[in-house]
């Protein structure tokens, strides 16, 4: 900028003002403007993901007042989950709280498709802090994105209209709707059910018409989608746990000062235990509400784990996840 030339024609007041302007112009731009963070999620406003992201925004403000301006884009308004994840590496998007789509970019995240791997959220927390968790994070290397945290999403349970499911034998012959996932289909077929892939939008009518006997989803889906109207039983099988992945684009993170990056990473990590506690409370609340509509039971988890063990060597899972990732995760779970 031009050098200030002082002369006797400057009054003291003018000199002070000019000096202040010069100091302001030389100050780092980032210090004068908050860092805008745009975070995408495909779930609607009011969902658990929205709750988590609002909490994240509030915690950032508490840690660094005025430093970050978090803007939430719910309902996939910035694009599909896949498109946004790809955009993170290209620098066209900042961040995403994503779920199953991350498996297309980091195959190690498919570890969560293994059935009966985690019995509770304490197991998941142990995994996150283990060598296996480190391997999963390293799986994002070269993707153009970085994993800052894994937050809750929930366990999947089974509902049906025929009988309580307590042991694997109780699944025999039941037509259970699954997502269009090779791993999920293989799991239910191996356990004796007749897996029936079906778009979720068709599930209610298929249950109502008897095309299928049951379905598997987090309990809150059975509530919000009113599946209890066409089901009789809910078995707390916890057969699959799914996290959400808070991922940021490397181009965005590379523009941050070290101290800003430290705050972002620390707050995201510290949020994890809070989301798990929130998930436990939400599960209990939803199940209590569903009790007025459905007969609810626990399952013999150990029996299901044993029945599912052959799947841990099935190429459908091994080829998708990687044997090293499976071995590291099983070692962590056995040593807990």
Secondary structure, DSSP 8 states (H G I E B T S, - for coil): -------TTS-HHHHHHHHHHHHHHHS-HHHHS-EEEEEE-SS-TTSHHHHHHHHHHHHHHHHSTTTEEEEEE-TTTT--HHHHHHHHHHTS--EEEE-GGGGGT-GGGGGGGSTT--SSHHHHHHHHTSHHHHHHHHTTTTTTEEEEEEEEEEEEEEEESS----SGGGGTT-EEEE-S-HHHHHHHHHTT-EEEE--GGGHHHHHHTTS-SEEEEEHHHHHHTTGGGG--EEEE----EEEEEEEEEHHHHHTS-HHHHHHHHHHHHHHHHHHHHHHHHHHHHHHHHHTTTSEEEE--HHHHHHHHGGGGG-HHHHHHH-HHHHHHHHHHHHT-
